[in-house]
């Protein structure tokens, strides 16, 4: 589903629904107050205050690269049919089984899928994990966290600043920030989102750095994406120098049918363009239709390093 426009712009729908935000706040507060399971190893949580994509998986992968020893990723496997706990194996699991984010994480580090985060942490420790990085879960109390990070998409921020269902917030920004060691702002702060972040919370700045195995400079492309904010992807394609003939948006976590992809391929053929998409979308494309499809990957380029926020509390 696409988020309603009033989650950004406000308006009469947001004003009408705003009183229901108090219920959301109470439910979330009661949930996060419950004690969590202590896994006996450091647990880092990458989360946000809003629903939808903000760059959590990209940050989780970045942290996994940095941690010493044998860090494991832990995800609930959003939109996957399996509940876990299980070790994700890209050789046998598909996005329909474990979700797209689990497959991306598994390309970086051993990844546990578990709807029950405590059960997932137990499996990770049995398999030899020395640390756990949770992709999402800031509002999930089942697992005790050493350190949490509040991820902010600089182009979206916190939407209209209201709680569900009037806006995209799962809880007030200040409440989420109080459980975090730092905020990570990805991209420039286009909507003044940092004004809602408590001044005492450290803010780390990063930008998306795109890459592609093939040069896109001057290449005519049709770019398509089903992520939280597709414009971020289109900007990355343009940054790589491609000539974009068309930008096609799908809902976040969209599952592609063969017919949809065949239509995209036919359009690219007619226009003499290459299809280009995200890693997240590529893993959901039927394997037989991935030929000649280009993938743009992204990593974080930091203005200030995570430093002691990761190393502190890790046993040598």
C-alpha positions as CSV (number, residue, x, y, z in Angstrom):
1,X,0.0,0.0,0.0
2,X,1.1,3.6,-0.6
3,X,0.9,5.9,2.4
4,X,-1.9,8.5,2.2
5,X,-0.9,11.9,1.0
6,X,-2.2,13.5,4.2
7,X,0.6,11.8,6.1
8,X,2.8,14.4,4.5
9,X,0.5,17.4,3.8
10,X,-1.9,17.2,6.7
11,X,-5.4,18.4,5.9
12,X,-8.9,17.6,7.2
13,X,-8.3,13.9,7.2
14,X,-5.3,14.2,9.5
15,X,-7.2,16.6,11.8
16,X,-10.1,14.2,11.9
17,X,-7.9,11.2,12.8
18,X,-5.5,13.1,15.2
19,X,-7.4,12.2,18.4
20,X,-6.8,8.5,17.6
21,X,-3.1,9.1,17.9
22,X,-3.4,9.0,21.7
23,X,-4.5,5.4,21.5
24,X,-1.4,4.6,19.3
25,X,0.9,6.4,21.8
26,X,-0.6,4.5,24.8
27,X,-0.4,1.1,23.0
28,X,3.2,1.6,22.0
29,X,4.2,3.0,25.4
30,X,2.7,-0.1,27.2
31,X,4.5,-2.4,24.8
32,X,8.0,-0.9,25.0
33,X,7.8,-0.8,28.8
34,X,7.9,-4.6,29.0
35,X,11.3,-6.1,29.9
36,X,13.3,-7.8,27.1
37,X,15.3,-11.0,26.9
38,X,19.0,-10.6,27.5
39,X,20.9,-12.5,24.7
40,X,24.2,-12.2,26.5
41,X,25.9,-10.5,23.5
42,X,25.6,-6.9,22.3
43,X,22.4,-6.1,20.4
44,X,22.3,-3.1,18.2
45,X,18.9,-1.9,16.9
46,X,18.4,0.2,13.8
47,X,14.9,1.7,13.9
48,X,12.8,4.7,13.3
49,X,9.8,6.6,14.7
50,X,7.7,6.2,11.5
51,X,6.3,3.3,9.5
52,X,7.8,2.7,6.1
53,X,11.3,2.9,4.7
54,X,13.9,5.3,6.0
55,X,17.2,3.6,5.2
56,X,17.2,1.1,8.1
57,X,18.5,-1.9,6.1
58,X,21.3,0.2,4.5
59,X,22.4,1.3,8.0
60,X,22.1,-2.2,9.4
61,X,24.3,-3.6,6.6
62,X,26.8,-0.8,7.3
63,X,27.0,-1.7,11.0
64,X,27.4,-5.4,10.2
65,X,30.4,-4.6,8.0
66,X,32.0,-2.6,10.9
67,X,31.5,-5.0,13.9
68,X,34.3,-7.3,14.8
69,X,33.9,-11.1,15.3
70,X,30.8,-12.8,13.9
71,X,27.9,-10.3,13.9
72,X,24.5,-11.7,12.8
73,X,21.5,-9.7,11.4
74,X,18.1,-10.2,12.9
75,X,14.9,-9.4,11.0
76,X,11.2,-10.2,11.3
77,X,11.0,-10.9,7.5
78,X,8.4,-8.4,6.6
79,X,6.0,-9.6,3.9
80,X,7.6,-13.1,4.0
81,X,5.4,-16.2,4.7
82,X,7.9,-17.8,7.1
83,X,7.8,-17.0,10.8
84,X,11.1,-18.6,11.9
85,X,13.3,-18.6,13.8
86,X,15.5,-19.8,10.9
87,X,18.8,-19.0,9.3
88,X,18.2,-17.3,5.9
89,X,19.7,-19.1,3.0
90,X,19.6,-17.1,-0.3
91,X,20.2,-20.4,-2.2
92,X,16.9,-21.8,-1.1
93,X,14.8,-18.9,0.2
94,X,13.0,-16.4,-2.0
95,X,11.6,-13.0,-1.1
96,X,8.1,-14.6,-0.8
97,X,9.5,-16.8,1.9
98,X,11.6,-14.4,4.0
99,X,11.0,-10.9,2.6
100,X,13.3,-8.8,0.5
101,X,15.2,-7.2,3.4
102,X,16.2,-10.6,4.8
103,X,17.8,-11.5,1.5
104,X,19.7,-8.2,1.4
105,X,21.0,-8.7,4.9
106,X,22.0,-12.3,4.2
107,X,24.3,-11.0,1.4
108,X,26.2,-9.1,4.1
109,X,26.2,-11.4,7.2
110,X,24.5,-14.5,8.6
111,X,20.8,-13.5,9.0
112,X,18.2,-14.8,11.3
113,X,14.5,-14.4,10.5
114,X,12.2,-14.5,13.5
115,X,8.9,-12.9,14.3
116,X,9.8,-13.6,17.9
117,X,13.0,-11.6,18.3
118,X,14.0,-13.3,21.5
119,X,13.8,-16.7,19.8
120,X,15.8,-15.3,16.9
121,X,18.5,-14.1,19.3
122,X,18.7,-17.5,21.0
123,X,19.3,-19.2,17.6
124,X,21.9,-16.6,16.7
125,X,23.9,-17.3,19.8
126,X,23.6,-21.0,19.3
127,X,25.1,-20.5,15.8
128,X,28.0,-18.5,17.2
129,X,27.0,-14.8,16.9
130,X,29.1,-12.4,18.8
131,X,26.7,-9.5,18.2
132,X,23.3,-8.9,16.8
133,X,22.1,-6.1,14.5
134,X,18.3,-5.7,14.4
135,X,16.8,-4.3,11.3
136,X,13.8,-2.5,12.7
137,X,12.4,-3.3,16.2
138,X,12.8,0.0,18.0
139,X,9.2,-0.4,19.3
140,X,9.7,-4.2,19.9
141,X,10.5,-5.0,23.5
142,X,11.2,-8.7,23.2
143,X,15.0,-8.3,23.1
144,X,17.2,-6.2,25.4
145,X,19.3,-3.8,23.3
146,X,22.8,-2.4,24.0
147,X,22.3,0.5,21.7
148,X,19.6,1.8,19.3
149,X,19.8,4.2,16.4
150,X,17.0,6.5,15.2
151,X,17.1,6.6,11.4
152,X,15.7,9.7,9.6
153,X,15.2,10.0,5.9
154,X,16.2,13.6,5.2
155,X,13.8,14.0,2.4
156,X,10.7,12.8,4.4
157,X,11.5,13.3,8.0
158,X,8.5,12.5,10.2
159,X,5.8,13.3,7.7
160,X,3.1,15.6,9.1
161,X,4.4,14.9,12.7
162,X,1.2,13.1,13.8
163,X,0.7,9.5,15.1
164,X,-1.0,6.7,13.4
165,X,-3.5,6.7,11.8
166,X,-3.4,10.5,11.3
167,X,0.3,10.4,10.4
168,X,3.2,8.0,10.0
169,X,4.5,8.1,13.5
170,X,4.5,5.0,15.6
171,X,5.3,7.0,18.7
172,X,6.3,10.6,19.5
173,X,9.7,11.5,18.1
174,X,11.1,12.5,21.5
175,X,9.9,9.3,23.1
176,X,11.6,7.2,20.4
177,X,14.8,9.3,20.7
178,X,14.9,8.8,24.4
179,X,15.7,5.1,23.8
180,X,18.4,5.8,21.3
181,X,22.2,6.5,21.5
182,X,22.1,8.7,18.3
183,X,20.1,9.7,15.3
184,X,21.3,9.0,11.8
185,X,20.2,11.5,9.2
186,X,20.4,10.1,5.7
187,X,20.7,12.9,3.1
188,X,20.2,16.6,3.6
189,X,17.5,17.7,6.1
190,X,15.1,19.0,3.4
191,X,12.1,19.2,5.7
192,X,13.7,20.4,8.9
193,X,13.1,17.1,10.7
194,X,16.0,17.7,13.2
195,X,13.8,20.4,14.8
196,X,11.7,17.5,16.3
197,X,14.8,15.7,17.6
198,X,15.9,16.5,21.2
199,X,18.9,18.7,21.3
200,X,20.7,16.3,23.6
201,X,20.7,13.4,21.1
202,X,23.8,13.1,19.0
203,X,23.1,13.3,15.2
204,X,25.3,11.6,12.7
205,X,25.0,12.7,9.0
206,X,25.4,10.3,6.0
207,X,24.4,10.3,2.4
208,X,23.5,7.6,-0.1
209,X,26.4,6.7,-2.4
210,X,25.1,4.8,-5.5
211,X,27.0,2.3,-7.6
212,X,26.4,0.0,-10.5
213,X,28.4,-2.9,-11.9
214,X,28.0,-1.4,-15.4
215,X,28.6,2.2,-16.2
216,X,25.3,4.1,-16.6
217,X,26.9,7.3,-17.9
218,X,24.7,8.4,-20.9
219,X,22.8,5.1,-20.9
220,X,19.1,5.4,-21.7
221,X,17.2,3.6,-18.9
222,X,13.7,3.0,-17.5
223,X,14.0,3.1,-13.8
224,X,11.5,1.4,-11.5
225,X,11.3,0.8,-7.8
226,X,9.0,-0.4,-5.1
227,X,10.5,1.2,-2.0
228,X,9.4,3.6,0.7
229,X,10.4,6.7,-1.3
230,X,11.3,5.8,-4.9
231,X,12.6,9.4,-5.6
232,X,15.7,8.5,-3.6
233,X,16.4,5.7,-6.1
234,X,15.7,7.9,-9.2
235,X,18.1,10.5,-7.8
236,X,20.8,7.8,-7.4
237,X,20.3,6.7,-11.0
238,X,20.6,10.3,-12.2
239,X,23.7,10.8,-10.1
240,X,25.3,7.9,-12.0
241,X,24.8,9.8,-15.2
242,X,22.0,7.7,-16.8
243,X,19.5,9.2,-19.2
244,X,16.2,8.4,-17.6
245,X,13.4,7.8,-20.1
246,X,10.8,6.9,-17.5
247,X,10.4,6.7,-13.7
248,X,8.0,4.0,-12.6
249,X,6.9,3.7,-9.0
250,X,5.4,0.7,-7.2
251,X,4.2,0.4,-3.6
252,X,6.8,-0.4,-1.0
253,X,7.7,-4.1,-0.7
254,X,5.8,-4.7,-4.0
255,X,5.8,-8.3,-5.2
256,X,6.3,-8.4,-9.0
257,X,4.3,-10.7,-11.2
258,X,5.7,-12.1,-14.4
259,X,3.2,-10.1,-16.4
260,X,4.3,-6.8,-14.8
261,X,8.0,-7.5,-15.5
262,X,7.3,-8.7,-19.0
263,X,5.5,-5.3,-19.7
264,X,8.5,-3.5,-18.3
265,X,10.8,-5.5,-20.6
266,X,8.6,-4.8,-23.6
267,X,8.5,-1.1,-22.9
268,X,12.3,-1.0,-22.5
269,X,12.7,-2.9,-25.8
270,X,10.4,-0.4,-27.7
271,X,12.2,2.6,-26.3
272,X,15.7,1.2,-26.7
273,X,16.4,1.5,-23.0
274,X,17.8,-0.7,-20.2
275,X,15.7,-1.5,-17.2
276,X,17.4,-0.5,-13.9
277,X,16.1,-1.1,-10.4
278,X,17.1,-1.5,-6.7
279,X,18.7,-4.5,-4.9
280,X,15.5,-4.7,-2.9
281,X,13.3,-5.0,-6.0
282,X,15.7,-7.2,-8.0
283,X,15.4,-10.1,-5.5
284,X,11.7,-10.1,-6.1
285,X,11.9,-10.3,-9.9
286,X,11.3,-13.8,-11.3
287,X,14.7,-15.3,-12.0
288,X,14.0,-16.0,-15.6
289,X,13.3,-12.3,-16.2
290,X,16.4,-10.8,-14.6
291,X,18.6,-11.0,-17.7
292,X,20.1,-7.7,-18.8
293,X,18.4,-5.9,-15.9
294,X,20.8,-3.4,-14.2
295,X,20.9,-3.0,-10.4
296,X,22.0,0.1,-8.6
297,X,23.4,-0.5,-5.1
298,X,23.8,2.1,-2.4
299,X,26.1,2.5,0.6
300,X,26.4,5.1,3.2
301,X,29.0,7.8,3.0
302,X,29.6,9.3,6.4
303,X,30.4,12.9,7.4
304,X,31.2,11.6,10.9
305,X,32.1,8.0,11.9
306,X,30.0,5.8,14.2
307,X,33.1,5.4,16.3
308,X,32.7,4.5,19.9
309,X,28.9,4.1,19.5
310,X,29.7,0.7,18.1
311,X,33.0,-0.3,19.8
312,X,31.9,0.6,23.3
313,X,30.5,-2.4,25.0
314,X,32.0,-4.9,22.5
315,X,34.4,-7.4,24.1
316,X,37.8,-7.6,22.2
